Amino acid sequence: QVQLVESGGALVQAGDSLRLSCAYSERTFDNYAMGWFRQAPGQEREFVAAINWSSGITNYADSVKGRFTISRDNAKKTVHLQMNSLKPEDTAVYYCAADPNFSRFRYGYRYWGQGTQVTVSS
């Protein structure tokens, strides 16, 4: 069974840093694009960042550009989202996603994790 498991969510203060991780079990995901999305209460799930299989291509939402960094370690089957200078508006459930094709669109991803909560207090 395909699994994507997020971890690292926490309650932090504005300005703090946090590192999210997404562990995957499928070897084929080494060749997949991986994305991070987030969903705040009452809002649509939105794109945060994406990385292609070789880490040669990354893409970020304008709202996180310069503050968040996506990376991956295929040997460890893990994708990370380093989040710096966190703001209260970053509060959301963060989801990891995987798909053979690189995309910044929610419906472009076939596989999803269960999410991890990030709460940033002011």
Secondary structure, DSSP 8 states (H G I E B T S, - for coil): ---EEEE---EEETT--EEEEEEE--GGGGGSEEEEEEE-TTS--EEEEEE-TTS--EEE-TTTTTTEEEEEETTTTEEEEEE-S--GGG-EEEEEEEESS--SSGGG--EE---EEEEEE-
